[in-house]
């Protein structure tokens, strides 16, 4: 792999072991795209649908619905805001994630028709480790954690660090559990 | 099936009021299954196997996307194009009058002055149509009935112009109709068309119908080869002011014709004899002036008559007289009117009620608190 100096949000130019150059997408855009791949993989494996997808380099926002058809109303829906990072934010109790106050207030505001959760996807620092493909498998490297801060106390500071507990893994089973609890009138 | 739900590419119109959406749902066979006051409601349509959540509280963070979800469901279930959805929803409780000036629109624009004249013209026509709906007259000098001015002030709204056009939509709001209905079998004085409309028609609908028939008659009056009489045109709702308004709007530079369409709300059965579209070609200024002057010269008959049957009597405390409620027709309009009677007139009303014979009642029409009254110098006589 070439080791040329890289600018902010940039990886140095890279080549495969056989010398073929990689693309030039910036790190943040790679994370955004990888978040989308992760999102669709989880939703598809859970047999759920994604709607209202909006993405930028800061976050990917979408709504997960358990009921596929749109002719019937279902309360089993959850709004997801997903962040992706390779930073070292995982501690013993979970992911520590800093939110600007305005963002935190939006997530903690209980006045919304859909319940909402924050998901943080942790990926390796080395992009070449993100994806492993074999004749039998495709493995997306990374782990995601979630939390719901609706109803939490306001902050007086300019930001708030929220904890996404280690046991809150954002996977197929937990996503379905979230939707099930919401569908029964509960919290995520 | 795609893991991605169908998303709405073009933003749906989000300035539709949720309560108007409820009126639309109700009139299309939906039922409200649950309701949280001022927050949300769940609506179901069992026959169409559909349900939706309707949000009410705009302070909720996701009010807009949830309203969009509800509109998307309505669009899909009822096969309504997104562009047509606002009008369809509004028309559940409103008649819609669509005014368009057929003309060239360079740079997708019309002169500002013309836009002002179109708005002023349609507003004036609604007012005089309301006057004619109360009592047809060739002109309306002086003070207009308060029912007409109240109608213009309270029941008319200008909607958004339709995308890509200069069509002005005027919404005519209907209140809930009078629930009292008459057994049609006991109304032999009604025509088949009038019988098709169950019960007296709301005043707001009468105004729209009078506007439509009046404009149609105006079109004939302004046609040099037309042969409609002034009296017939007035009976159908034409007035000097209506002709003047058509003249002012139609004589703007570049205007080829005035095109008015009527979308009748399903909340009130439509009268099939009322035209749903009238196109008035650009009128000749001389013909307009001549017609206006002819109408202004016609004498104004202050008193009108209603022909029908006495359906209810209310005795006054002094027992010398009372009130009679007559269900009948005024010109071509079905109307239920109340009038105070005493002495021989009241006795005649009693006999007519007992024998179920038709009468003619004459007086001045007034609309008081949504009820028609015959006032002034009144008289009643049996229909010969």
HADDOCK unambig.tbl for C-alpha pairs under 7 A between the chains (distance, minus, plus):
assign (segid A and resid 44 and name CA) (segid B and resid 3 and name CA) 5.96 0.50 0.50
assign (segid A and resid 48 and name CA) (segid B and resid 3 and name CA) 6.74 0.50 0.50
assign (segid A and resid 49 and name CA) (segid B and resid 3 and name CA) 4.76 0.50 0.50
assign (segid A and resid 49 and name CA) (segid B and resid 4 and name CA) 5.31 0.50 0.50
assign (segid A and resid 49 and name CA) (segid B and resid 5 and name CA) 5.71 0.50 0.50
assign (segid A and resid 50 and name CA) (segid B and resid 3 and name CA) 6.14 0.50 0.50
assign (segid A and resid 50 and name CA) (segid B and resid 4 and name CA) 4.65 0.50 0.50
assign (segid A and resid 50 and name CA) (segid B and resid 5 and name CA) 5.76 0.50 0.50
assign (segid A and resid 51 and name CA) (segid B and resid 4 and name CA) 5.78 0.50 0.50
assign (segid A and resid 51 and name CA) (segid B and resid 5 and name CA) 5.18 0.50 0.50
assign (segid A and resid 51 and name CA) (segid B and resid 7 and name CA) 6.53 0.50 0.50
assign (segid A and resid 52 and name CA) (segid B and resid 7 and name CA) 6.74 0.50 0.50
assign (segid A and resid 70 and name CA) (segid B and resid 73 and name CA) 6.50 0.50 0.50
assign (segid A and resid 71 and name CA) (segid B and resid 50 and name CA) 4.96 0.50 0.50
assign (segid A and resid 71 and name CA) (segid B and resid 51 and name CA) 6.30 0.50 0.50
assign (segid A and resid 71 and name CA) (segid B and resid 73 and name CA) 5.65 0.50 0.50
assign (segid A and resid 71 and name CA) (segid B and resid 77 and name CA) 6.79 0.50 0.50
assign (segid A and resid 72 and name CA) (segid B and resid 50 and name CA) 4.75 0.50 0.50
assign (segid A and resid 72 and name CA) (segid B and resid 51 and name CA) 4.48 0.50 0.50
assign (segid A and resid 72 and name CA) (segid B and resid 52 and name CA) 6.12 0.50 0.50
assign (segid A and resid 73 and name CA) (segid B and resid 51 and name CA) 5.10 0.50 0.50
assign (segid A and resid 73 and name CA) (segid B and resid 52 and name CA) 4.57 0.50 0.50
assign (segid A and resid 73 and name CA) (segid B and resid 53 and name CA) 6.27 0.50 0.50
assign (segid A and resid 111 and name CA) (segid B and resid 60 and name CA) 5.05 0.50 0.50
assign (segid A and resid 111 and name CA) (segid B and resid 61 and name CA) 6.28 0.50 0.50
assign (segid A and resid 112 and name CA) (segid B and resid 60 and name CA) 4.97 0.50 0.50
assign (segid A and resid 112 and name CA) (segid B and resid 61 and name CA) 5.11 0.50 0.50
assign (segid A and resid 112 and name CA) (segid B and resid 62 and name CA) 5.61 0.50 0.50
assign (segid A and resid 113 and name CA) (segid B and resid 62 and name CA) 6.35 0.50 0.50
